[in-house]
């Protein structure tokens, strides 16, 4: 389980680097669908591992004390928040805020369907 969590975190980092690179190259929002999609897939996997760790206790996300696990979870959640803000800011700078809002709403709908 630890290996899976670490791989998910690494995939999230990699996906975000790709999105940042696309942003740095001033790539158009419409052309970033693949990169943003991979970022969201990786984000979801990390969030799933965080949820499992919270439910299962110290053995699920990282080995060590409960404090270490809490710090790791907090760090990953904070990183996800920063990444989401950067992607949202990019859409905003490109005049595509409405699309970002629509994407986030659609993601919530999809999540609800998956939970059922």
C-alpha positions as CSV (number, residue, x, y, z in Angstrom):
1,X,0.0,0.0,0.0
2,X,2.8,2.4,0.8
3,X,4.4,1.8,-2.6
4,X,1.1,2.5,-4.3
5,X,0.6,5.8,-2.4
6,X,4.1,6.9,-3.2
7,X,3.6,6.1,-6.9
8,X,0.3,8.0,-6.9
9,X,2.1,11.0,-5.3
10,X,4.9,10.8,-7.9
11,X,2.3,10.6,-10.7
12,X,0.6,13.7,-9.4
13,X,3.9,15.5,-9.2
14,X,4.8,14.5,-12.8
15,X,1.3,15.4,-14.1
16,X,1.6,18.8,-12.5
17,X,5.0,19.4,-14.0
18,X,3.6,18.7,-17.4
19,X,0.8,21.2,-16.8
20,X,3.2,23.8,-15.5
21,X,5.4,23.3,-18.6
22,X,2.4,23.8,-20.9
23,X,1.4,26.9,-18.9
24,X,5.0,28.3,-19.2
25,X,4.9,27.7,-23.0
26,X,1.6,29.7,-23.0
27,X,-0.2,26.8,-24.5
28,X,-3.9,27.4,-25.2
29,X,-6.4,26.1,-22.6
30,X,-8.1,24.0,-25.3
31,X,-4.8,22.3,-26.1
32,X,-4.2,21.3,-22.5
33,X,-7.1,18.9,-22.1
34,X,-4.9,15.8,-22.0
35,X,-2.4,17.3,-19.6
36,X,-5.1,18.6,-17.3
37,X,-6.9,15.3,-17.5
38,X,-3.9,13.3,-16.4
39,X,-3.4,15.7,-13.5
40,X,-7.0,15.2,-12.3
41,X,-6.6,11.4,-12.6
42,X,-3.4,11.5,-10.5
43,X,-5.0,13.9,-8.1
44,X,-7.9,11.5,-7.6
45,X,-5.6,8.6,-6.9
46,X,-3.7,10.6,-4.2
47,X,-7.0,11.7,-2.6
48,X,-8.1,8.0,-2.5
49,X,-4.9,7.0,-0.7
50,X,-5.4,9.9,1.7
51,X,-8.9,8.7,2.4
52,X,-7.8,5.1,2.9
53,X,-5.0,6.2,5.2
54,X,-7.5,8.2,7.3
55,X,-9.8,5.2,7.6
56,X,-7.1,2.5,8.2
57,X,-4.7,4.3,10.4
58,X,-0.9,4.6,10.4
59,X,-0.1,1.6,8.2
60,X,-1.8,2.7,5.0
61,X,-0.1,5.8,3.7
62,X,3.3,6.0,5.3
63,X,5.0,3.9,8.0
64,X,5.7,5.7,11.2
65,X,3.9,7.7,13.9
66,X,0.4,9.1,13.6
67,X,2.0,12.6,13.6
68,X,4.1,11.7,10.6
69,X,1.1,10.4,8.8
70,X,-0.9,13.5,9.6
71,X,1.9,15.7,8.3
72,X,2.1,13.7,5.1
73,X,-1.6,13.9,4.5
74,X,-1.6,17.6,5.2
75,X,1.3,18.2,2.9
76,X,-0.4,16.4,0.0
77,X,-3.7,18.2,0.5
78,X,-1.9,21.5,0.6
79,X,0.1,20.6,-2.6
80,X,-3.2,19.6,-4.3
81,X,-4.8,22.9,-3.3
82,X,-1.8,24.9,-4.7
83,X,-1.8,22.9,-7.9
84,X,-5.6,23.4,-8.4
85,X,-5.1,27.2,-7.8
86,X,-2.4,27.4,-10.4
87,X,-4.5,25.6,-13.0
88,X,-7.5,27.7,-12.1
89,X,-5.4,30.9,-12.3
90,X,-4.2,29.9,-15.8
91,X,-7.8,29.4,-17.0
92,X,-8.6,32.8,-15.5
93,X,-5.6,34.6,-17.2
94,X,-6.7,33.1,-20.5
95,X,-10.2,34.5,-20.0
96,X,-11.6,31.0,-19.5
97,X,-12.8,31.2,-15.9
98,X,-16.3,30.0,-17.0
99,X,-14.8,26.9,-18.4
100,X,-12.8,26.1,-15.2
101,X,-16.0,26.6,-13.2
102,X,-17.8,24.2,-15.5
103,X,-15.0,21.6,-15.3
104,X,-15.1,21.7,-11.6
105,X,-18.9,21.4,-11.4
106,X,-18.8,18.5,-13.9
107,X,-16.1,16.8,-11.8
108,X,-18.4,17.0,-8.7
109,X,-21.2,15.4,-10.7
110,X,-19.0,12.6,-11.9
111,X,-17.8,12.0,-8.3
112,X,-21.3,11.7,-7.0
113,X,-22.2,9.2,-9.7
114,X,-19.1,7.1,-8.9
115,X,-20.0,7.1,-5.2
116,X,-23.4,5.5,-6.0
